[in-house]
Amino acid sequence: MMRISKNLPLGQKKPRRNIQLVLERWGVWAKDNSGIDYSSIAAGFKGLLPYTTPSRPSCCDDDGLAVDGCVSRLKRHRYDEWELVIRHYVYNQSKRAIARQQKKDERAIRINLQMAEGFVDGCLAMMDICLEMDTEIQN
């Protein structure tokens, strides 16, 4: 369940969250909940193919929706960086492969992805949201 964080006592700092781990878990959640993959229900074969669980850990729906809202804001304001987040965290494409495909320097891809991660982290911080996964992934 998504919670709004409570005010901390004076002088106590809020622990930093590892936004890359947050986005990795969100990416698994987003891929599983996108509704794009119809292979298991195609042509009347629903239930005949075994359900495969992802090998990477996912997040709960509340956390997924909170992060998804921030990623959607990124899409509105910085479309190119949003595309990097989707490719890297949802489709698990390496930064090197993205750079090769876009014919750009890998360093530029890394910098833009870091900017996107900072945007999402800042968005979550600005909305003062505590994620359920925060206890597991704090720096």
C-alpha positions in Angstrom: 0.0 0.0 0.0 1.3 3.4 -1.0 1.7 5.7 2.0 2.4 9.4 2.3 5.5 9.7 4.6 5.2 11.3 8.0 7.3 14.3 9.0 10.6 13.2 10.4 11.9 14.7 13.7 14.2 17.7 13.2 17.6 16.8 12.0 16.7 13.2 11.0 17.2 12.6 7.3 15.0 10.4 5.2 17.0 7.4 3.9 17.7 7.5 0.1 16.1 5.0 -2.1 17.9 3.2 -4.8 16.0 4.5 -7.8 17.6 2.0 -10.2 16.3 -1.0 -8.1 12.9 0.8 -7.9 12.8 1.1 -11.7 14.0 -2.5 -12.2 11.1 -3.8 -10.1 8.7 -1.4 -11.8 9.9 -2.6 -15.2 9.0 -6.2 -14.4 5.6 -5.0 -13.0 5.0 -2.9 -16.1 5.9 -5.7 -18.5 3.7 -8.2 -16.7 0.7 -5.7 -16.5 1.0 -4.1 -19.9 -1.7 -6.3 -21.6 0.5 -6.5 -24.7 1.6 -10.1 -24.4 -1.3 -12.2 -25.7 0.7 -15.3 -26.5 -0.8 -17.4 -23.6 -4.4 -16.7 -24.6 -4.1 -16.6 -28.4 -6.3 -18.7 -30.6 -8.3 -20.3 -27.8 -5.3 -21.8 -25.9 -6.0 -20.0 -22.7 -4.8 -22.0 -19.8 -3.0 -24.6 -21.9 0.4 -22.9 -21.7 2.0 -22.8 -18.3 2.3 -19.4 -16.6 5.9 -18.4 -16.3 6.9 -16.2 -13.4 9.5 -13.5 -14.1 13.0 -14.3 -12.9 13.5 -10.7 -11.7 11.6 -9.4 -8.6 8.6 -7.2 -9.2 6.8 -4.6 -7.1 3.3 -4.5 -5.8 0.5 -2.8 -7.7 0.4 0.2 -5.4 4.1 0.8 -5.9 3.8 0.1 -9.6 1.1 2.6 -10.1 3.0 5.3 -8.1 6.1 4.8 -10.2 4.1 4.5 -13.4 2.6 8.0 -12.7 6.1 9.5 -12.4 7.2 7.7 -15.6 4.1 9.1 -17.4 5.1 12.6 -16.3 8.6 11.9 -17.7 7.0 10.9 -21.0 5.1 14.3 -21.1 8.2 16.4 -20.4 11.2 14.4 -21.7 10.1 11.9 -24.3 13.6 10.7 -25.3 14.5 10.0 -21.8 11.2 8.1 -21.2 12.0 5.9 -24.2 15.3 5.0 -22.6 13.6 4.1 -19.3 11.1 1.9 -21.2 13.8 0.2 -23.3 16.2 -0.4 -20.4 13.9 -1.2 -17.5 10.8 -2.7 -19.2 12.4 -4.5 -22.2 15.7 -5.2 -20.4 17.8 -3.8 -23.3 21.3 -3.0 -22.3 22.6 0.6 -22.5 25.2 -0.5 -25.1 22.5 -2.0 -27.3 20.4 1.1 -27.1 23.4 3.2 -28.0 24.2 1.0 -31.0 20.6 1.0 -32.2 20.3 4.8 -31.9 23.8 5.4 -33.3 24.8 7.4 -30.3 27.7 7.3 -27.8 27.0 5.0 -24.9 28.1 7.7 -22.5 25.3 10.0 -23.8 22.8 7.2 -23.2 24.1 6.6 -19.7 23.9 10.4 -18.9 20.3 10.7 -20.3 19.2 7.6 -18.4 20.6 9.0 -15.2 18.7 12.2 -15.8 15.5 10.2 -16.3 16.2 8.2 -13.1 16.7 11.5 -11.3 13.4 12.9 -12.7 11.5 9.8 -11.5 13.2 9.9 -8.1 12.5 13.6 -7.8 8.9 13.1 -8.7 8.4 10.5 -6.0 10.2 12.7 -3.5 8.1 15.7 -4.4 4.9 13.8 -3.9 6.4 12.5 -0.6 5.5 8.9 -1.4 6.8 5.9 0.6 6.8 2.8 -1.4 6.3 -0.7 0.1 9.6 -1.8 -1.5 11.5 1.1 0.2 12.4 -1.1 3.2 14.0 -3.7 0.9 16.0 -1.4 -1.4 17.3 1.5 0.7 20.8 2.7 0.0 
